[in-house]
Amino acid sequence: MTRLDEERGTAAGVTDVTAGYPARSSVMDRKSELELVGRIRAGDLAAFDSVYDTFNARLFGFLARLSRNRDVAEDLLEETWLRLVANAARLDEDTRLGPWLFTVARNLYVSYCRSRAFDEPDGTETIGLWPGGLRQSPFEEAAFGELERRIEAALMTMPVRFREVLLLVGVEQLRPHEAAVVCGITPDALRQRLKRARDMLAAKLESVDAAPMRKREERRDAR
């Protein structure tokens, strides 16, 4: 049993990363979310389980791509849930659970980096951007998988401040103003950073696409 299990046992969508491919859709309407917040504030264990089921995989994906290390992501994920348990009774009645949880997760990652005096841990692990159920035919699955790998590889080379805004807005479908809260910046600064991130990602993908052609030309010129 993990520390999170022990704590829980005692507790009283806007623009895709790339056009044409689906990002994660909203998972909860506002009325249901507010009801869930009220139950969490009251210490309802079933409500904690519901939030966990809704956000756990999303938070892990976000942390795994930020840290580029699954072990680090798992540790930070558990601590994120512990923070929810510890602060449940103090949540505002109108709390938006997604932005709240992603803010905690991001802040824990930033603290992790600062405590080790580096910007980002060194790692090359990747995790799929979209749920597998979105793929249909074998051809679509192969094409989608190749694009996903290219995007994932490009994301891993981007500075974390640009990577996180693409993940929050493009993959997790937070509204820009919600993503701004998570990142601790103004909405205008978020929009500017998001534009730079999209341009950076597009340039990296274009560079990857051009590489095979350059190699063919080099081989032809060498004859």
Secondary structure, 3 states (H helix, E strand, C coil): CCHHHHHHHHCCCCCCCCCCCCCCCCCCCHHHHHHHHHHHHCCCHHHHHHHHHHHHHHHHHHHHHHHCCHHHHHHHHHHHHHHHHHHHHHCCCCCCHHHHHHHHHHHHHHHHHHHCCCCCCCCCCCCCCCCHHHCCCHHHHHHHHHHHHHHHHHHHCCCHHHHHHHHHHHHCCCCHHHHHHHHCCCHHHHHHHHHHHHHHHHHHHHHHHHHHHHHHHHHHHHC
